[in-house]
Amino acid sequence: MSARPQHPFEVRHKDVWAIALPASIAFITEPMVGLVDITVVGRLGDAALLGGLVLGALVFDVLFSLAYFLRIGTAGLVAQSVGARDPRDGLLHVSRALILGLIIGIGMIILALPILWVSEALLAPQGGVAEALAGYFFVRIWSAPFSMINYCLLGWFYGRAAARTGMLLQLLLHGINIVSSVAFVYGLGWGVAGAAAGTLLGQVVAALAGIVILVRHFGGAGALLRAIAPGELRDGTAIARMFGLSRDLMIRSLALMGAYAGFAALGSRMGEVPLAANAVLLNLLMVIGFFLDGIAQAAEQLSGRAVGANWRPALERTYGLSMLWGLVISLGLGLVWLLAGPWLIGAMSTSVEVRAYALDYLPIASLCALTFMPAFVFDGILIGTTQNVVMRNGMVLSLGVFLAAALLLPPIWGNWGLWAAMHCWFLARGGIYWWALERNKATLFAPA
């Protein structure tokens, strides 16, 4: 490896939390939007409208998750630029991502009809639900370009460790979404389309605000354009790297969704009560995941900065502190989940059968708070160090472990076996990532 200058810096506990805390707050606000939309539409008293909303939100969750690489890929590349003391703060990376994001978002609008047809074929909505789904879909699809822009901008903010700005933009997005959804649904009587319009408005305002901040950071539109030399955005090597990163992260997202879909599908075969009880427990696990996402965000920025700075001690320190705080959070929230489980489950379900079934499996489910923690931290480190091939291969291999365990264990142990398969998946992900990272650490840094 050719020589590179070193830019030493120290990683402290407060550096981790300066990123992790605002990122966690931003992540936690996301489910609030869905909860408000469900409440607002649900209070209209039409089950078909509520069903259309739920299915519509699911369609966009899956559709937009396929482009989530725009955020995580941009964050890793920008963090490395910051570590290398690039005076343009990753401007080229975010500019290329924005161009790609706009192409993807506009492409989604152009392909709206085929996307809806495929969605309806897979979800099979009936009667009024199908009508409500279409009404929601054809409004929210216009948010696609703005959602892609927001992914790119959040990647840029978090890559520069401007987590507070990223948090404020997310709060702005979600706040406008919530207020406008209530106004459009109740005030204007737009029904399920009003909830979609609220989401669209929130995405538009957040995207415009983020672009203004980006432009002002570089001293205005003129200065920003002058900072990019002719032809730099068309650099073949950089574009190939971006597309390779995007491809691998998309495959990783598909494998991730495949594991959760497999868990739900196998649970549904056990009956309605096990399916509902597992969903309640899994949703509680996802709440802990929002807090761990903040730690992963800190690991992402600091490890990327360490690679860009060519300073291995910073990566080792990031690794240690992220694991330490990840363990503290997972232990603490796992105990809260275990001890407060009866109350939490009771608040989420009124079914006596579902409550009783979920309580039976609360101990093995709450243990997931510990077993899935390392994978979160390693995700952040691997994104920051742009080890996209490791992430892709590790996720695919661990998916294979999950599927094998999910096919072998439930016939023997029932739902205990299905939850054991989840533990196998989490531990396999963490183990594969640990092995690969230890093997590749030395290759990330060059002699000074």
C-alpha positions in Angstrom: 0.0 0.0 0.0 1.4 3.4 -0.9 2.3 6.0 1.8 -0.4 8.3 3.0 -0.1 11.2 5.5 -1.5 10.6 9.0 -3.8 13.0 10.8 -3.9 11.8 14.5 -7.0 12.6 16.6 -8.4 11.3 19.8 -11.8 9.5 20.3 -13.4 10.2 23.6 -16.6 9.1 25.3 -18.2 12.5 24.6 -17.3 12.2 20.9 -19.4 9.1 20.7 -22.3 10.6 22.5 -22.2 13.9 20.6 -23.2 11.8 17.6 -25.1 8.9 19.3 -27.6 11.0 21.3 -29.0 13.3 18.6 -29.0 10.4 16.2 -31.0 8.2 18.6 -33.5 11.0 19.2 -34.0 11.4 15.4 -34.4 7.6 14.9 -36.9 7.3 17.8 -39.2 9.9 16.3 -39.7 7.8 13.1 -42.3 5.3 14.5 -44.2 8.2 16.0 -45.2 9.3 12.5 -46.6 5.9 11.7 -48.5 5.8 15.0 -50.1 9.2 14.4 -51.1 8.3 10.9 -52.7 5.0 12.1 -54.5 6.9 14.9 -55.7 9.7 12.7 -57.0 7.4 9.9 -58.2 4.8 12.4 -60.4 7.3 14.1 -62.3 7.8 10.8 -64.0 4.5 11.6 -63.4 2.9 8.2 -61.4 -0.3 8.4 -60.7 -0.3 4.7 -59.0 3.1 4.9 -56.9 1.9 7.8 -56.0 -1.3 5.9 -55.0 0.8 2.8 -52.8 3.1 4.9 -51.0 0.2 6.6 -50.4 -1.6 3.3 -49.3 1.6 1.6 -46.8 2.5 4.3 -45.4 -1.1 4.0 -45.0 -0.7 0.2 -43.0 2.5 0.7 -41.0 1.1 3.6 -39.8 -1.7 1.3 -39.4 0.4 -1.8 -37.4 3.2 -0.1 -35.3 0.8 1.9 -33.8 -0.5 -1.3 -32.3 3.0 -1.8 -31.1 3.4 1.8 -27.6 2.8 0.5 -27.7 6.5 -0.5 -27.6 7.5 3.2 -25.2 4.9 4.6 -22.9 4.8 1.6 -22.6 8.6 1.6 -22.0 8.8 5.3 -19.0 6.4 5.1 -17.4 8.1 2.1 -17.9 11.6 3.6 -16.5 10.6 7.0 -13.3 9.3 5.2 -13.0 12.6 3.4 -13.3 14.5 6.7 -10.6 12.3 8.2 -8.3 12.9 5.3 -8.9 16.7 5.8 -10.5 17.2 2.4 -11.4 20.9 2.5 -14.5 20.2 0.5 -16.0 18.0 3.2 -17.0 15.2 0.9 -18.8 17.6 -1.6 -18.1 15.3 -4.5 -19.5 12.3 -2.7 -22.8 13.9 -1.8 -23.1 15.6 -5.2 -22.8 12.2 -7.0 -25.3 10.7 -4.5 -27.8 13.5 -5.1 -27.6 13.0 -8.8 -28.1 9.2 -8.4 -30.9 9.8 -5.9 -32.8 12.1 -8.2 -32.5 9.6 -11.0 -33.9 6.8 -8.7 -36.7 9.0 -7.3 -37.9 10.2 -10.7 -37.6 6.6 -12.0 -39.9 5.5 -9.2 -42.5 8.1 -10.3 -42.2 7.0 -13.9 -42.7 3.3 -12.9 -45.5 4.1 -10.4 -48.1 2.0 -12.2 -46.0 -1.2 -12.5 -44.8 -0.8 -8.9 -48.5 -0.5 -7.7 -49.5 -3.5 -9.8 -46.7 -5.7 -8.3 -47.6 -4.5 -4.8 -51.2 -5.4 -5.3 -50.4 -8.8 -6.7 -48.2 -9.6 -3.7 -50.4 -8.1 -1.0 -53.8 -8.9 -2.6 -55.9 -6.1 -1.1 -59.6 -6.5 -1.5 -62.4 -3.9 -2.3 -62.1 -0.7 -0.3 -58.6 -1.6 0.9 -57.3 -1.7 -2.6 -58.9 1.6 -3.4 -57.4 3.2 -0.3 -54.0 1.7 -1.1 -54.1 3.3 -4.6 -55.2 6.6 -3.2 -52.3 6.6 -0.7 -49.8 5.4 -3.2 -50.4 7.9 -6.0 -49.9 10.8 -3.6 -46.9 9.6 -1.7 -45.0 8.4 -4.8 -44.4 12.0 -5.5 -42.2 12.2 -2.4 -39.7 9.7 -3.9 -37.2 12.3 -5.3 -37.3 14.3 -2.0 -36.9 11.2 0.1 -33.8 10.2 -1.9 -32.4 13.8 -1.5 -33.0 13.5 2.3 -31.1 10.2 2.4 -28.1 11.8 0.7 -28.2 14.9 2.9 -28.5 12.9 6.1 -25.5 10.8 4.9 -23.5 14.0 4.4 -24.5 15.5 7.8 -23.8 12.3 9.8 -20.6 11.7 7.8 -19.3 15.2 8.9 -20.4 14.4 12.5 -23.1 17.2 12.2 -25.5 14.9 14.0 -27.4 17.7 15.7 -28.2 19.2 12.3 -29.3 15.8 11.0 -31.5 15.4 14.1 -33.1 18.8 13.7 -33.9 18.1 10.0 -35.5 14.8 11.0 -37.6 16.5 13.7 -38.6 19.1 11.2 -39.6 16.4 8.7 -41.6 14.4 11.2 -43.2 17.4 12.9 -44.5 18.8 9.6 -45.7 15.3 8.7 -47.6 14.8 11.9 -49.3 18.3 11.9 -50.1 18.3 8.2 -51.5 14.8 8.3 -53.9 15.7 11.0 -54.9 18.9 9.2 -55.3 17.2 5.8 -57.2 14.2 7.1 -59.5 16.0 9.6 -59.5 19.6 8.5 -59.7 19.1 4.7 -61.3 15.6 4.8 -58.8 14.1 2.4 -58.9 10.7 4.1 -56.0 8.3 3.6 -54.6 10.6 0.8 -54.3 13.3 3.4 -51.9 11.1 5.4 -49.8 10.6 2.3 -49.9 14.3 1.5 -48.6 15.0 5.0 -45.6 12.7 4.4 -45.0 14.3 1.0 -45.0 17.9 2.5 -42.6 16.8 5.3 -40.2 15.3 2.8 -40.3 18.4 0.5 -39.7 20.9 3.3 -36.8 18.8 4.9 -35.2 18.4 1.5 -35.3 22.1 0.7 -34.0 23.0 4.2 -31.2 20.5 3.9 -30.1 21.8 0.4 -30.1 25.4 1.8 -27.8 24.3 4.6 -25.5 22.4 2.2 -25.3 25.4 -0.1 -24.6 27.9 2.7 -21.9 25.6 4.1 -19.9 26.1 0.9 -20.5 29.9 0.8 -23.4 30.0 -1.6 -24.4 28.4 -4.9 -21.7 30.1 -6.9 -18.9 29.1 -4.5 -20.3 25.5 -4.3 -20.2 25.2 -8.1 -16.7 26.6 -8.3 -15.5 24.1 -5.7 -16.2 21.3 -8.3 -13.7 21.1 -11.1 -15.0 20.3 -14.6 -15.3 16.6 -15.1 -14.8 15.6 -11.4 -18.4 14.4 -11.1 -17.8 12.1 -14.1 -14.7 10.5 -12.6 -15.0 6.9 -13.7 -13.1 5.3 -10.7 -15.2 7.2 -8.2 -18.5 6.4 -10.0 -17.6 2.7 -10.2 -16.8 2.7 -6.4 -20.1 4.4 -5.6 -22.1 1.9 -7.8 -20.2 -1.0 -6.3 -21.0 0.3 -2.8 -24.6 0.9 -3.7 -25.0 -2.6 -5.2 -23.5 -4.4 -2.2 -25.5 -2.4 0.3 -28.7 -3.0 -1.6 -28.0 -6.8 -1.5 -27.4 -6.5 2.2 -30.7 -4.7 2.7 -32.6 -7.4 0.8 -31.0 -10.1 2.9 -31.9 -8.2 6.1 -35.5 -7.9 5.0 -35.4 -11.5 4.0 -34.6 -12.7 7.5 -37.4 -10.7 9.1 -39.8 -11.8 6.5 -38.8 -15.4 7.0 -39.3 -15.0 10.8 -42.8 -13.6 10.2 -43.7 -16.2 7.6 -42.7 -19.1 9.8 -44.5 -17.6 12.7 -47.7 -17.2 10.7 -47.6 -21.0 10.0 -47.9 -21.6 13.8 -51.2 -19.7 13.9 -52.7 -16.2 14.5 -51.8 -16.0 18.1 -48.1 -16.9 17.8 -47.9 -14.5 14.8 -49.4 -11.6 16.7 -47.4 -12.4 19.9 -44.1 -12.6 18.0 -44.9 -9.3 16.3 -45.4 -7.6 19.6 -42.1 -8.9 21.0 -40.3 -8.0 17.8 -41.6 -4.4 17.9 -40.3 -4.1 21.4 -36.9 -5.3 20.2 -36.9 -2.7 17.4 -37.3 0.1 20.0 -34.0 -1.0 21.6 -32.6 -1.0 18.1 -33.4 2.7 17.7 -31.1 3.4 20.6 -28.4 1.1 19.3 -28.7 2.8 15.9 -27.3 6.0 17.6 -24.2 4.1 18.8 -23.8 2.6 15.3 -24.1 6.1 13.8 -21.2 7.2 16.0 -19.1 4.2 15.1 -19.8 4.9 11.5 -18.6 8.5 11.5 -15.6 8.0 13.8 -14.3 4.8 12.1 -14.7 6.4 8.7 -12.8 9.5 9.9 -10.1 7.2 11.3 -9.6 5.5 8.0 -9.5 8.8 6.2 -7.0 10.2 8.7 -4.9 7.0 8.3 -4.9 6.7 12.1 -5.4 3.2 13.4 -5.5 4.1 17.2 -8.7 6.1 16.5 -10.4 3.1 14.9 -9.4 0.8 17.9 -10.7 3.4 20.3 -13.9 3.8 18.4 -14.3 0.0 18.3 -13.8 -0.3 22.1 -16.1 2.6 23.1 -18.9 1.7 20.7 -18.9 -1.9 22.1 -18.8 -0.6 25.7 -21.8 1.7 25.3 -23.6 -0.7 23.1 -23.3 -3.3 25.9 -24.5 -0.8 28.5 -27.5 0.2 26.5 -28.5 -3.4 25.5 -28.1 -4.6 29.1 -30.1 -1.7 30.6 -32.9 -1.7 28.0 -33.0 -5.5 27.9 -33.6 -5.6 31.7 -36.3 -2.9 31.4 -37.9 -5.0 28.6 -37.8 -8.1 30.7 -39.1 -6.5 33.9 -41.7 -4.2 32.3 -42.6 -6.8 29.7 -46.0 -7.7 31.2 -47.1 -4.0 31.3 -45.7 -3.3 27.8 -47.3 -6.3 26.3 -50.6 -5.5 27.9 -50.4 -1.9 26.5 -49.8 -3.3 23.0 -52.5 -6.0 22.8 -55.9 -6.4 24.3 -56.1 -10.1 23.4 -55.8 -12.4 26.4 -54.4 -15.2 24.3 -51.8 -13.0 22.6 -50.7 -11.5 26.0 -50.3 -14.9 27.6 -48.4 -16.3 24.6 -46.0 -13.3 24.4 -45.3 -13.5 28.1 -44.3 -17.1 27.8 -41.6 -16.2 25.2 -40.6 -12.9 26.8 -37.3 -14.3 28.4 -35.9 -15.7 25.2 -37.0 -12.6 23.2 -35.5 -10.1 25.6 -32.2 -11.9 25.4 -32.0 -10.6 21.8 -31.1 -7.2 23.2 -27.7 -8.7 24.0 -27.2 -11.0 21.0 -28.1 -8.5 18.3 -25.9 -5.6 19.8 -22.6 -6.6 18.3 -24.1 -6.7 14.8 -25.3 -3.1 15.2 -21.8 -1.8 16.2 -20.1 -3.8 13.4 -22.6 -2.4 10.9 -21.5 1.1 11.8 -17.8 0.3 11.7 -18.1 -1.5 8.3 -20.1 1.3 6.8 -17.6 3.9 8.0 -14.7 2.0 6.6 -16.7 1.2 3.4 -16.2 -2.5 3.7 -19.3 -3.1 1.6 -18.3 -6.5 0.4 -17.8 -7.8 3.9 -21.3 -6.4 4.9 -22.9 -8.0 1.8 -21.3 -11.4 2.2 -21.7 -11.4 6.0 -25.4 -10.6 5.8 -26.0 -13.3 3.1 -24.1 -15.9 5.0 -25.8 -15.1 8.3 -29.2 -15.3 6.4 -28.3 -18.8 5.4 -27.5 -19.6 9.0 -30.9 -18.2 10.1 -32.8 -20.1 7.4 -31.1 -23.4 8.3 -31.8 -22.9 12.0 -35.4 -21.7 11.3 -36.1 -24.9 9.3 -34.4 -27.3 11.8 -35.3 -25.9 15.2 -39.0 -25.0 15.2 -40.1 -28.6 14.3 -38.4 -29.7 17.5 -39.0 -26.8 19.9 -41.8 -24.8 18.3 -41.7 -21.1 18.8 -38.7 -21.4 21.2 -36.9 -22.8 18.2 -37.9 -19.9 16.0 -36.6 -17.4 18.5 -33.4 -19.5 18.9 -33.0 -19.2 15.1 -33.1 -15.4 15.5 -30.3 -15.6 18.1 -28.3 -17.8 15.7 -28.8 -15.1 13.0 -27.7 -12.3 15.3 -24.7 -14.2 16.6 -23.6 -15.3 13.1 -23.7 -11.7 11.8 -21.7 -10.5 14.7 -19.2 -13.4 14.5 -18.7 -13.1 10.7 -18.2 -9.3 10.9 -15.8 -9.6 13.8 -13.7 -12.2 12.0 -13.6 -10.1 8.8 -12.8 -6.9 10.5 -9.9 -8.4 12.5 -8.6 -9.9 9.3 -8.9 -6.6 7.3 -7.9 -4.0 9.8 -4.3 -3.8 8.7 -5.3 -3.2 5.1 -7.3 -0.1 6.0 -4.2 1.9 6.9 -1.1 2.8 4.9 2.4 3.6 6.2 2.9 7.4 6.7 
